[in-house]
Amino acid sequence: MSAHTPGPWYVSGVTQVDQVPPSNGYPIPITTCDDYNKSRAEAVANAKLIAAAPTMLSALQHIASTCDGRAVEIARAAIDKATQP
């Protein structure tokens, strides 16, 4: 699996997820969470969750490298799910 688009990401508009604008000032689209088969509230919640993904991955990597016990097992499983092919 190739590396993901670096964060931070943010929700623009209602359900569009973009990368924070690079030096040229133009945001880079990541995805749009449509609401064709779900409520608008669910589409907005999905967009917010996706926008938080790079930050959550970074937090999990920190937990996995500094803690021990069950939290590390859960963090490593989530990291693998996000980074393995």
GITAPE-V186859 format. One record per backbone hydrogen bond with DSSP energy under -0.5 kcal/mol. NH is the residue of the N-H (numbers start at 1). CO is the residue of the C=O. If there is no record, write none. Layout:
NH|CO / NH|CO
This chain:
9|51 / 10|18 / 12|10 / 12|16 / 16|12 / 17|31 / 18|10 / 18|16 / 19|28 / 20|8 / 22|26 / 25|22 / 27|25 / 28|19 / 29|27 / 30|17 / 31|17 / 33|15 / 34|32 / 43|39 / 44|40 / 45|41 / 46|42 / 47|43 / 48|44 / 49|45 / 50|46 / 51|47 / 52|48 / 53|49 / 53|50 / 56|52 / 57|53 / 58|54 / 59|55 / 60|56 / 61|57 / 62|58 / 63|59 / 64|60 / 65|61 / 66|62 / 66|63 / 67|63 / 72|69 / 73|69 / 74|70 / 75|71 / 76|72 / 77|73 / 78|74 / 79|75 / 80|76 / 81|77 / 82|78 / 83|79 / 84|80
